Amino acid sequence: MSVGVFLGVRASYLDRGAAEAFLAAIEIALLSNQLPPYEEPTEAQATVRGPRFGRSELDHHGAAVLAALGRRGEDQQLKLVADNPFRVAYLPTSFRTPLETSHTELIGGCERRIWVGSARELQRELVALAPALEIEVEGDALSDRMAELINDGKSIDEDDVGQPWDDERSAWLLLFEGARLAVARGLALSLAG
């Protein structure tokens, strides 16, 4: 099943009431943990233009690929994608431990509580995971050249031909760009399937 990637919680829902319920649950979770509120504009914003999501050419990925990438992570933010790639939001603030909200949704025939994570921490975890996928990062930044190689499915070096993680690399780029954009624009990175 395909998973859509959005900037903003509201943008990830067709049902406005469900979006508002999730936002209210996020607010309660943040308040309960003495974290600053997340304020999302009520008016729709054009946050992504054209066929690209940041420097990623794919704004949808299969749930299995995203979950596999999440299982590679050593930390908690990526594990949210492994546990439920069909509905998760990463807020543009920094907090180490993901927060379980009171919001539930029917996913795969089961009622599941929905979690929120930190886009800043997700970005940090993705940078730490990059060497395992042989993705070169410079500090916490990704070069345009590296993003282009990943998008085009090209070899990163001469030993890099037909590696089994090619799909995971493009999923990594999608999440990395989503986290980067979320922080830069102050909007949640939302995954929905």
NORZIKA-V809281 format. One record per run of one state. SS is the DSSP state (a for helix, b for strand, c for the rest). FROM is the first residue (numbers start at 0). LEN is the number of residues. Records with the same first field share a line. If there is no record, write none. Layout:
SS->FROM-LEN ; FROM-LEN
//
This chain:
c->0-1 ; 7-2 ; 12-3 ; 32-20 ; 53-2 ; 56-3 ; 72-3 ; 83-3 ; 91-7 ; 107-2 ; 133-4 ; 138-2 ; 141-2 ; 152-13 ; 185-3 ; 192-1
b->1-6 ; 52-1 ; 55-1 ; 59-3 ; 86-5 ; 98-9 ; 109-9 ; 137-1 ; 140-1 ; 188-4
a->9-3 ; 15-17 ; 62-10 ; 75-8 ; 118-15 ; 143-9 ; 165-20
//
